[in-house]
């Protein structure tokens, strides 16, 4: 991806949420898959973490991260990451106050990852 197109994508991601997440509806669940962005202190994207958010009808959203970076695991909220299966790389993120929808879950995870990154450098 060129510099200009990356800048435009970053602007839209920062302003409106991720435009490149895939949506799949099945039964009472909507599953959204894509990358969470990790920002440095100047607002530039430094990393991406693959993830999945599952919205359920009348239930809290579930958040999953694929192979979260070490800085996330050692952060003060790193204990909220639970390995799904032995020898796997998918982790479920548990919330103290569960997110109800995609936007609040997405915002919380990006904030968590960005804070973890910036406190590690």
Residue frames as qw, qx, qy, qz and C-alpha x, y, z in Angstrom:
[[0.000, 0.892, 0.452, 0.000, 0.00, 0.00, 0.00],
 [0.412, 0.522, -0.026, 0.747, 1.37, 3.44, -0.89],
 [0.247, -0.097, -0.458, 0.849, 2.10, 6.17, 1.61],
 [0.301, -0.096, -0.076, -0.946, -0.88, 8.33, 0.58],
 [0.669, -0.249, -0.548, -0.437, -3.38, 5.46, 0.64],
 [0.560, -0.211, -0.681, 0.421, -2.04, 4.33, 4.05],
 [0.061, -0.026, -0.297, 0.953, -2.49, 7.90, 5.36],
 [0.488, -0.165, -0.280, -0.810, -6.06, 8.08, 4.02],
 [0.696, -0.247, -0.667, -0.101, -6.92, 4.67, 5.54],
 [0.413, -0.136, -0.591, 0.680, -5.38, 5.75, 8.87],
 [0.178, -0.095, 0.079, -0.976, -7.48, 8.96, 8.82],
 [0.651, -0.219, -0.396, -0.609, -10.72, 7.01, 8.28],
 [0.667, -0.186, -0.693, 0.201, -9.79, 4.35, 10.85],
 [0.255, -0.075, -0.480, 0.836, -9.07, 7.07, 13.42],
 [0.265, -0.040, 0.005, -0.963, -12.20, 9.07, 12.60],
 [0.711, -0.023, -0.181, -0.680, -14.89, 6.50, 11.90],
 [0.785, -0.203, 0.561, -0.167, -13.63, 3.08, 13.00],
 [0.325, -0.283, 0.796, 0.424, -12.23, 0.34, 10.84],
 [0.628, 0.452, -0.117, -0.623, -13.56, 0.22, 7.31],
 [0.481, 0.416, -0.739, -0.222, -11.75, -2.99, 6.44],
 [0.358, -0.139, 0.847, -0.367, -13.30, -5.39, 8.97],
 [0.346, -0.071, -0.808, -0.470, -15.28, -8.32, 7.55],
 [0.525, -0.082, 0.414, -0.740, -18.81, -8.96, 8.78],
 [0.355, -0.049, -0.897, -0.258, -20.52, -12.35, 8.97],
 [0.561, -0.188, 0.288, -0.753, -24.02, -12.86, 10.35],
 [0.488, -0.007, -0.861, -0.144, -25.14, -16.26, 11.53],
 [0.445, -0.503, -0.724, 0.156, -28.04, -17.05, 13.85],
 [0.297, -0.917, -0.265, 0.018, -28.09, -14.55, 16.71],
 [0.578, -0.569, 0.164, 0.562, -24.47, -13.49, 16.26],
 [0.492, 0.863, -0.070, 0.092, -22.61, -10.99, 14.14],
 [0.790, -0.345, 0.177, 0.475, -18.88, -11.78, 13.85],
 [0.309, 0.941, -0.135, 0.017, -16.52, -9.03, 12.78],
 [0.854, -0.211, 0.163, 0.446, -12.90, -9.87, 11.92],
 [0.403, 0.853, -0.063, 0.325, -10.01, -7.54, 11.21],
 [0.630, 0.112, -0.360, 0.679, -6.99, -5.85, 12.72],
 [0.360, -0.891, -0.210, 0.179, -6.84, -3.72, 15.84],
 [0.468, 0.703, -0.160, 0.511, -4.44, -0.80, 15.36],
 [0.664, -0.548, -0.194, 0.470, -1.68, 0.05, 17.83],
 [0.256, 0.899, 0.037, 0.354, -0.62, 3.71, 17.87],
 [0.576, -0.017, -0.332, 0.747, 2.51, 5.39, 19.16],
 [0.189, -0.608, -0.399, 0.660, 2.38, 8.64, 21.13],
 [0.021, 0.320, -0.270, -0.908, 2.43, 10.72, 17.95],
 [0.650, 0.389, 0.275, -0.592, -0.65, 8.93, 16.59],
 [0.451, 0.471, -0.651, -0.390, 1.08, 6.78, 13.98],
 [0.970, -0.065, -0.003, -0.235, 0.14, 3.14, 13.52],
 [0.101, -0.667, 0.737, -0.036, 3.01, 1.00, 14.85],
 [0.076, -0.092, 0.993, 0.008, 1.46, -2.45, 14.81],
 [0.676, -0.073, -0.268, -0.683, -1.67, -4.41, 14.03],
 [0.240, -0.124, 0.917, -0.295, -3.18, -7.25, 16.02],
 [0.390, -0.144, -0.736, -0.534, -5.59, -9.63, 14.33],
 [0.206, 0.056, 0.713, -0.668, -8.86, -10.01, 16.14],
 [0.267, -0.371, -0.776, -0.435, -12.48, -10.92, 16.17],
 [0.259, 0.012, 0.453, -0.853, -15.48, -9.33, 17.88],
 [0.191, -0.336, -0.884, -0.264, -18.70, -11.30, 18.22],
 [0.335, -0.096, 0.199, -0.916, -21.89, -9.33, 18.90],
 [0.099, -0.292, -0.951, 0.014, -24.76, -11.31, 20.35],
 [0.326, -0.563, -0.374, -0.661, -28.40, -10.26, 20.51],
 [0.582, -0.711, -0.048, -0.393, -29.06, -8.91, 24.03],
 [0.880, -0.369, -0.029, 0.296, -25.68, -10.12, 25.35],
 [0.241, -0.835, 0.318, 0.380, -22.22, -8.58, 25.81],
 [0.659, 0.670, -0.335, -0.073, -19.79, -8.64, 22.90],
 [0.883, -0.311, 0.234, 0.261, -16.96, -11.18, 22.94],
 [0.262, 0.889, -0.363, -0.093, -13.44, -10.10, 21.95],
 [0.937, -0.096, 0.223, 0.253, -10.69, -12.39, 20.70],
 [0.102, 0.878, -0.419, -0.208, -7.09, -11.51, 19.84],
 [0.961, 0.229, -0.068, 0.140, -4.80, -13.67, 17.73],
 [0.781, 0.048, -0.157, 0.602, -1.29, -13.98, 19.12],
 [0.139, -0.983, -0.077, -0.094, -1.29, -10.75, 21.15],
 [0.488, 0.617, -0.401, 0.470, 2.14, -9.12, 21.42],
 [0.599, -0.151, -0.585, 0.525, 4.27, -9.47, 24.55],
 [0.039, 0.168, -0.235, 0.957, 3.65, -5.85, 25.54],
 [0.594, -0.336, -0.250, -0.687, -0.08, -6.63, 25.83],
 [0.805, -0.237, -0.544, 0.029, 0.50, -9.74, 27.93],
 [0.539, -0.100, -0.462, 0.697, 2.77, -7.90, 30.38],
 [0.151, -0.449, -0.050, -0.879, 0.50, -4.85, 30.70],
 [0.237, -0.091, 0.659, -0.708, -1.51, -4.41, 33.91],
 [0.746, 0.193, 0.184, -0.610, -4.60, -5.66, 32.04],
 [0.365, 0.397, -0.804, -0.252, -2.69, -8.53, 30.46],
 [0.173, -0.007, 0.931, -0.320, -4.25, -10.90, 32.98],
 [0.590, 0.382, 0.296, -0.647, -7.57, -10.23, 31.23],
 [0.559, 0.449, -0.573, -0.397, -6.29, -12.25, 28.24],
 [0.729, -0.185, 0.622, -0.217, -7.21, -15.93, 28.49],
 [0.076, 0.306, -0.851, -0.420, -5.74, -18.56, 26.15],
 [0.762, 0.062, -0.092, -0.638, -8.65, -20.34, 24.46],
 [0.996, 0.024, -0.058, -0.059, -7.02, -23.73, 23.88],
 [0.632, -0.558, 0.427, 0.328, -3.65, -25.23, 24.83],
 [0.514, -0.111, 0.587, 0.616, -1.03, -24.81, 22.08],
 [0.305, 0.754, 0.506, 0.285, -3.24, -22.25, 20.31],
 [0.344, 0.019, -0.048, 0.938, -2.67, -18.54, 19.72],
 [0.252, -0.600, -0.387, -0.653, -6.21, -17.21, 20.13],
 [0.195, -0.143, -0.638, 0.731, -6.93, -15.36, 23.37],
 [0.193, -0.751, -0.560, -0.292, -10.26, -14.16, 24.73],
 [0.143, 0.272, -0.290, 0.906, -10.26, -10.72, 26.35],
 [0.333, -0.611, -0.708, 0.123, -12.38, -10.51, 29.49],
 [0.001, -0.574, -0.020, -0.818, -13.82, -7.14, 30.50],
 [0.059, -0.148, -0.683, 0.713, -14.55, -5.86, 33.98],
 [0.445, 0.516, 0.345, -0.646, -17.53, -4.06, 32.43],
 [0.538, 0.185, 0.731, 0.377, -18.36, -5.95, 29.21],
 [0.120, 0.248, -0.334, -0.901, -18.76, -4.05, 25.96],
 [0.580, 0.397, 0.567, -0.429, -22.24, -4.23, 24.46],
 [0.686, 0.700, 0.154, -0.121, -21.40, -3.53, 20.83],
 [0.813, 0.326, 0.068, 0.477, -18.65, -3.53, 18.24],
 [0.225, 0.810, -0.086, 0.534, -17.70, 0.13, 18.55],
 [0.492, -0.781, 0.271, -0.272, -17.22, 0.11, 22.32],
 [0.933, -0.203, 0.234, 0.183, -15.31, -3.21, 22.22],
 [0.703, 0.514, 0.057, 0.488, -13.11, -2.00, 19.36],
 [0.004, 0.871, -0.160, 0.465, -12.36, 1.31, 21.10],
 [0.706, -0.647, 0.264, -0.116, -11.49, -0.40, 24.38],
 [0.930, -0.008, 0.203, 0.305, -9.14, -2.91, 22.73],
 [0.543, 0.642, -0.017, 0.541, -7.31, -0.26, 20.71],
 [0.254, -0.861, 0.214, -0.384, -6.92, 1.87, 23.83],
 [0.860, -0.440, 0.258, 0.018, -5.61, -1.14, 25.79],
 [0.871, 0.219, 0.156, 0.412, -3.12, -2.13, 23.05],
 [0.319, 0.784, -0.058, 0.530, -1.95, 1.45, 22.50],
 [0.456, -0.807, 0.251, -0.278, -1.45, 2.06, 26.23],
 [0.920, -0.259, 0.250, 0.154, 0.40, -1.26, 26.55],
 [0.742, 0.468, 0.075, 0.474, 2.64, -0.43, 23.59],
 [0.131, 0.834, -0.119, 0.523, 3.48, 3.08, 24.76],
 [0.600, -0.726, 0.276, -0.193, 4.25, 1.96, 28.29],
 [0.938, -0.111, 0.238, 0.226, 6.68, -0.65, 26.92],
 [0.665, 0.518, 0.060, 0.534, 8.84, 1.64, 24.75]]
